[in-house]
């Protein structure tokens, strides 16, 4: 009985939910994707990367951070690369004492294959 009460209390104090989606390709925020579509741009594969961006809320009113997909992609490509292929995007929401919404945070995580566009010689 005591273990059940502890488990119920833990569930009430900390709750979370998550969702996942997939994308074909996404570029850094500084790159113009329209120009990539109009030109036949070659690239080299760098390898698998992960990136994360989080945002928190205090009392449901005071925000901090940036949990956008753009920020997570820029984080994944911070060590090199211009775009991600075969991307998996996961959004998670965590709440502490959700009844009163004292503190919660949300995170966006991306995983994919980093690529680097090769400059064309004229």
Secondary structure by P-SEA (a helix, b strand, c coil): caaaaaaaaaaaacccccccccccccccccccaaaaaacbbbbbbcccbbbbbbccccccccccccccaaaaaaaaaccccccccbbbbbbbbbbcccccccbbbbbbbbbbbbbbbbbbcc
